[in-house]
Amino acid sequence: MKFRKIISLVTLLTVLPALSGCWYLLAGGAGAYGGYKMKEKGYTLQNPITKEKSSQTSK
């Protein structure tokens, strides 16, 4: 039983570093999706982030 536990631990320790890059891709994808949804609702990336004004302005 102890041998099986050691093998499981070694397997976990070797696979974990290989998956670390996946977290960066997941976070990047989530940020891109959030930006896309904000653009659909009329927001643009500025400093500070604001909503686009309508084309009809008071003169």
Backbone hydrogen bonds, N-H to C=O, Kabsch-Sander energy under -0.5 kcal/mol:
donor,donor_aa,acceptor,acceptor_aa,energy
5,K,1,M,-1.8
6,I,2,K,-2.0
7,I,3,F,-2.2
8,S,4,R,-2.1
9,L,5,K,-2.1
10,V,6,I,-2.5
11,T,7,I,-2.4
12,L,8,S,-2.3
13,L,9,L,-2.3
14,T,10,V,-1.5
15,V,11,T,-1.9
16,L,12,L,-2.2
18,A,15,V,-0.5
19,L,15,V,-1.2
19,L,16,L,-0.7
20,S,16,L,-0.6
20,S,17,P,-0.7
22,C,19,L,-0.7
23,W,19,L,-0.8
23,W,20,S,-0.6
24,Y,20,S,-0.7
25,L,21,G,-1.7
26,L,22,C,-2.5
27,A,23,W,-2.4
28,G,24,Y,-2.4
29,G,25,L,-2.4
30,A,26,L,-2.2
31,G,27,A,-2.1
32,A,28,G,-2.3
33,Y,29,G,-2.4
34,G,30,A,-2.3
35,G,31,G,-2.3
36,Y,32,A,-2.2
37,K,33,Y,-2.4
38,M,34,G,-2.1
39,K,35,G,-2.1
40,E,36,Y,-1.8
41,K,37,K,-1.2
42,G,39,K,-1.3
43,Y,38,M,-2.3
44,T,50,T,-2.0
46,Q,44,T,-0.9
50,T,44,T,-0.8
52,E,42,G,-3.4
57,T,55,S,-0.8
